[in-house]
Amino acid sequence: MKNKSLVSIADYTKEEYLEILRVAAEFEKNPVQKILEGRVVATLFFEPSTRTRLSFESAVNRLGGRVIGFTDSSSSSVSKGETLKDTILTVSNYSDLIVMRHPLEGSARYASEVATVPVINAGDGANQHPTQCLLDLFSIQKTQGTLENLKISMVGDLKYGRTVHSLLMAMSYFNPTFNFIAPDELKMPEEYKLFLDKKGIVYHEFTELAENIKDSDIIYMTRVQRERFADPLEYEKVKNVYILKNKMLEGTKDNMKILHPLPRVNEISTDVDSNSKAYYFPQALNGVYTRQAIMAKILGLK
């Protein structure tokens, strides 16, 4: 794993996932270690982010490293017309590791090919979000005690939601059953269903929410992402299609937990927040430990 970029969740093996989760559990017990002292991590966010950027920066700071970078491409030389290649080659000179979010699918793969230091994909368009996936795996393992043989309901924007695409691929190693709950306009893309078919993974597709979550171990809610829609009218049609309310959780399994990559708009009612099955804020904290583990493994420090 040392010096190995993380662009897609498919870049790592099942054994490497489990090793990262093991190290994340160690960091959870002791998150402040100075193993990144003297190291510089560049965070290049060409697209807005709160949790991903800040959890990476928190992870670096707790490990004694330094962070450089930008939170908006308008504050970088990209606004002057600099190419992504030139930006990456330049920043490679200043850092030991690059964390990048970009709106274009494939941008992270390209960056990893031209960079002289490892690159971590913090989200590239509707494609992949592998570090979110690994913190989701950590959250699932913590709450369920296993990753094996779970029933996972994915709800909302399954077409553009890069978090569900990555999680689907990673969980395929652990014999899950999926419920895909989405309107016709936002269904899981065919390429991911074909991927599951080849793996022999069972999945079901639904358009109704309430009656199709009762036997779930995990409900994975997603936001309908306005920024992915070229036509504002199409977004307006589907933006409020699913709202999870506290009363819908009656009769669900005792072990069931609700995950969400956040930010939430209104797809989870605030009356769910006080329910013991709500796990999305602890899930966000798990991002710090998981990203500490990822960086430590890539830099060969663990």
C-alpha positions in Angstrom: 0.0 0.0 0.0 3.0 2.3 0.5 3.2 5.1 -2.1 0.0 3.7 -3.8 -2.5 6.3 -4.9 -6.2 5.8 -3.9 -8.3 6.9 -6.8 -11.0 4.2 -7.0 -12.1 1.8 -4.3 -11.2 -0.9 -6.8 -7.5 0.1 -6.5 -7.4 -1.7 -3.1 -8.0 -5.4 -2.3 -10.3 -6.8 0.4 -7.3 -7.4 2.6 -6.2 -3.8 2.2 -9.6 -2.5 3.2 -9.5 -4.6 6.3 -6.0 -3.5 7.1 -7.1 0.2 6.9 -10.1 -0.5 9.2 -7.7 -2.2 11.7 -5.4 0.8 11.7 -8.4 3.2 11.9 -9.5 1.4 15.1 -6.1 2.0 16.5 -6.3 5.7 15.7 -9.7 5.9 17.3 -8.1 4.8 20.6 -5.2 7.2 20.1 -5.8 9.9 17.5 -3.0 12.2 18.5 0.3 10.9 17.2 3.2 12.8 15.7 4.0 10.4 12.9 3.4 13.1 10.2 5.9 15.5 11.7 7.9 17.1 8.9 5.4 16.0 6.2 3.2 18.2 4.0 -0.2 17.2 2.7 -1.7 19.3 -0.1 -5.5 19.5 -0.2 -6.7 20.7 -3.6 -10.4 21.2 -3.6 -11.7 22.4 -6.9 -15.3 21.7 -5.6 -16.9 22.8 -2.3 -16.4 20.5 0.7 -16.9 20.7 4.5 -16.6 17.2 6.0 -14.1 15.7 3.6 -11.7 18.6 3.6 -11.9 19.4 7.3 -11.6 15.8 8.4 -8.5 15.4 6.2 -7.1 18.5 7.7 -8.0 17.4 11.2 -6.4 14.0 10.6 -3.2 15.7 9.4 -3.0 18.1 12.3 -3.6 15.4 14.9 -0.7 13.5 13.4 1.6 16.5 13.5 1.7 17.2 9.7 1.2 20.5 7.8 -1.5 21.3 5.3 -1.3 23.5 2.2 -3.7 23.9 -0.6 -6.9 25.7 -1.6 -10.6 25.4 -1.0 -11.8 27.0 -4.1 -10.3 26.9 -7.6 -11.0 30.6 -8.1 -8.2 31.3 -5.5 -5.7 29.2 -7.5 -3.9 29.7 -10.9 -6.6 27.5 -12.5 -8.6 30.8 -12.7 -5.8 32.1 -14.9 -6.0 29.2 -17.2 -3.4 26.8 -15.7 -4.0 23.2 -16.7 -4.7 20.5 -14.2 -1.4 18.8 -15.2 0.6 21.9 -14.5 -1.1 22.4 -11.1 -0.5 18.8 -10.1 3.2 18.8 -11.2 3.8 22.1 -9.3 2.1 21.0 -6.1 3.9 17.6 -6.2 7.1 19.7 -5.6 5.7 21.1 -2.4 4.1 18.1 -0.8 4.4 14.4 0.2 0.8 13.6 -0.6 -2.0 15.2 -2.6 -5.7 15.0 -1.6 -7.9 16.2 -4.5 -11.6 16.8 -5.1 -12.6 17.8 -8.7 -16.0 18.0 -10.5 -14.8 16.1 -13.6 -14.9 12.3 -13.6 -11.5 10.8 -14.3 -9.6 13.8 -13.0 -8.2 12.0 -10.0 -6.9 9.1 -12.1 -5.3 11.6 -14.5 -3.7 13.5 -11.5 -2.3 10.2 -10.1 -0.7 9.5 -13.4 1.2 12.8 -13.7 1.9 13.4 -10.0 5.3 12.5 -8.5 3.7 11.9 -5.1 0.6 9.7 -4.2 -2.8 11.1 -4.8 -6.0 10.4 -2.8 -9.3 11.0 -4.6 -11.6 13.0 -2.4 -14.4 12.8 -5.0 -14.3 13.2 -8.8 -17.7 14.2 -10.2 -20.3 11.4 -10.0 -17.6 8.7 -10.2 -15.9 7.6 -7.0 -15.3 8.7 -3.4 -13.1 6.0 -1.9 -12.2 7.5 1.4 -15.9 8.1 2.2 -16.4 4.5 1.3 -13.7 3.3 3.7 -15.1 5.4 6.6 -18.5 3.9 5.7 -17.1 0.4 5.9 -15.5 1.3 9.3 -18.9 2.7 10.5 -20.8 -0.4 9.3 -18.2 -2.7 11.0 -18.4 -0.8 14.2 -22.2 -0.8 14.4 -22.9 -4.3 13.1 -19.8 -6.1 14.4 -19.3 -7.5 10.9 -19.3 -6.6 7.2 -20.6 -10.0 6.1 -24.1 -10.9 5.0 -25.7 -7.6 5.7 -28.9 -6.1 4.1 -28.2 -2.6 2.9 -30.8 -0.2 1.6 -29.4 2.7 -0.5 -31.9 5.5 -0.9 -32.1 8.6 -3.1 -29.7 9.7 -5.7 -28.2 6.4 -6.9 -27.4 7.7 -10.4 -25.0 10.6 -9.5 -24.2 9.5 -5.9 -20.5 8.6 -6.0 -20.6 7.5 -2.4 -23.1 4.7 -3.2 -21.1 3.6 -6.2 -17.9 3.2 -4.1 -19.7 1.5 -1.2 -21.5 -1.0 -3.6 -18.2 -2.1 -5.0 -16.4 -2.5 -1.7 -19.3 -4.3 0.0 -19.4 -6.8 -2.9 -16.6 -8.7 -1.2 -18.8 -9.4 1.9 -21.9 -11.0 0.4 -24.5 -8.3 1.0 -28.1 -8.0 -0.2 -29.0 -4.5 -1.6 -32.2 -2.7 -1.8 -32.0 0.2 -4.3 -34.7 2.8 -3.5 -34.8 5.6 -6.1 -37.1 7.4 -8.5 -36.8 6.3 -12.2 -34.7 9.4 -13.0 -32.1 8.5 -10.3 -31.8 4.7 -10.5 -28.6 2.9 -10.0 -26.7 2.9 -13.3 -26.6 -0.3 -15.4 -22.9 -0.6 -15.1 -23.1 -1.1 -11.4 -25.9 -3.6 -11.6 -23.9 -5.6 -14.2 -21.0 -5.5 -11.8 -23.2 -7.1 -9.1 -24.7 -9.6 -11.5 -21.2 -10.8 -12.4 -20.4 -11.2 -8.7 -23.6 -13.0 -8.0 -24.8 -10.3 -5.5 -28.5 -10.1 -4.9 -30.2 -6.7 -5.3 -33.8 -5.4 -5.5 -35.1 -2.1 -7.0 -37.9 -0.1 -5.5 -39.4 3.3 -5.8 -41.2 3.4 -2.4 -39.3 4.1 0.8 -41.3 3.2 4.0 -42.2 -0.4 3.3 -38.8 -1.4 1.9 -36.5 -0.6 4.8 -38.0 -2.7 7.6 -35.6 -5.6 7.3 -32.4 -3.5 6.6 -29.3 -3.6 8.7 -28.1 -0.3 7.2 -30.1 2.5 5.6 -27.8 4.6 3.5 -29.5 7.9 2.7 -28.2 10.3 0.0 -28.9 13.8 -0.9 -30.3 14.6 -4.4 -27.4 16.7 -5.7 -28.5 19.9 -7.3 -25.0 20.5 -8.7 -25.3 17.3 -10.9 -28.4 18.4 -12.8 -28.0 20.4 -16.0 -31.7 21.2 -16.0 -33.1 22.9 -12.8 -36.6 21.6 -13.6 -35.4 18.0 -13.4 -33.9 18.7 -10.0 -37.1 20.3 -8.7 -39.0 17.2 -9.8 -37.0 14.8 -7.6 -35.4 16.9 -4.8 -38.0 15.9 -2.1 -38.9 12.5 -3.4 -37.8 10.7 -0.1 -37.8 12.1 3.4 -37.0 9.6 6.2 -39.1 10.4 9.3 -38.8 9.0 12.8 -42.2 7.2 12.6 -40.9 5.2 9.6 -38.4 3.6 11.9 -41.0 1.8 13.9 -40.7 -2.0 13.4 -37.2 -1.8 11.9 -34.4 -4.1 13.2 -32.9 -3.3 16.6 -29.4 -3.3 15.1 -30.3 -1.1 12.2 -28.3 2.1 11.7 -28.9 5.1 9.4 -25.9 6.4 7.5 -25.6 9.5 5.3 -22.4 11.0 3.8 -23.8 14.5 4.5 -24.5 17.3 3.9 -28.2 16.7 4.7 -30.8 18.9 3.1 -34.2 17.6 4.0 -34.0 13.9 3.1 -33.7 13.0 6.8 -36.1 14.8 9.1 -34.5 16.3 12.2 -36.8 14.3 14.4 -34.6 11.3 13.4 -31.5 12.8 15.0 -32.4 11.8 18.6 -33.2 8.2 17.5 -30.5 5.7 18.6 -30.5 4.3 15.1 -29.2 7.6 13.7 -25.5 7.3 13.1 -24.6 10.0 10.5 -22.8 12.3 12.9 -20.6 9.6 14.5 -20.0 8.4 11.0 -18.5 11.8 10.1 -16.2 11.6 13.1 -15.1 8.1 11.9 -13.8 9.9 8.8 -10.9 11.4 10.8 -9.7 8.0 12.0 -10.1 6.3 8.7 -8.3 9.1 6.8 -5.5 9.0 9.3 -5.2 5.3 8.6 -5.2 5.8 4.8 -2.5 8.5 4.9 -0.4 6.5 7.4 -0.5 3.4 5.2 0.2 5.3 1.9 3.2 7.1 3.5 4.5 3.8 5.0 4.2 5.1 8.5 2.1 2.2 9.9 
